[in-house]
């Protein structure tokens, strides 16, 4: 099964970066750069990623080899998180 099939929310996306969740927050923050781990924790909790970080998240996912993590998918997840 591809990673894309498993990613149904911003939280799912953030947690691709590791387990336990704190490790995922730290790794994603390090990959994005210039943010604290608490920011990525808040993204997962709120279901939103600030627009200025979406490109960095997609690029970081690509560098890590996560299949199917595209700008379109991230924007879809964020829009669903806002609507929820």
N, C-alpha and C positions, 0 to 999 in steps of 0.2 A: 504494500500500500504506500502511496506517495505521501510525503509530508503535507501536501496541499489538502488531501482528503481528511487529514486529522485536524487541520486548522479551521476552527469554526468561530473563533472569537479572537479579539486582541490578546486576551489572556493566554489562549492556546499558542498564539504566535510567540509571545514573550517567553513562554515556558519551553519552547524549542531549544533555548539556549542552555538548558541544564536542569538538574535536579539535585538538591531541593530548590524550591523557588528562589531563595536568596541567591543561590549560585547563578541562576538564570538572570536575575536582575543585574547582578554584578558583571557577568560576562557580556550581556547586551549593552550595558552602559559603557563598558570598555571598548566594545566594537564600534559603537556609535561615536564615542569620544566627546569630551567636553560636558558631560552630564554626570550626575551622581546616580548611584544605584537606586536611590529612593524615587527618582523620576520614572525609571522603568517599572518599578513596583506600582507607582500611581497609574501608569498607563494600563497595566493589567487590571487594576482594581476599577478604574473608570471606564474601560473599554474604548479608550481614545489614545491616539498618538498625535502629538502636535504636528501640524503640516510641515514645519521646518525640519522635522526629523524623519519623515517617511522615506525620503531617498536614501538616507544613511542606513535605515533599517533594512531596506530592500537590498542595498549593496552588501551589507554585513551578512545577510542571509545567503546571498549568492556566494560570498567568500567561504562561508561555512558549508556550502554544498546542499543547503536546504532547497529541495525541488519545489517548484510551483509558487514560490513566494515572489509575487510580482506587485508592481505599483497598483494594478487594478484590484488584486486581492486585498491588499492592505487598505485601500480606499473603501472597498466594500465592507470590510470588517469594521473600520472606523465609523462608517455611516450607519451600520447596524447597531453599533455600540451607542451612538448618539441617540438613535431612535428608541432604544430600549428604555 
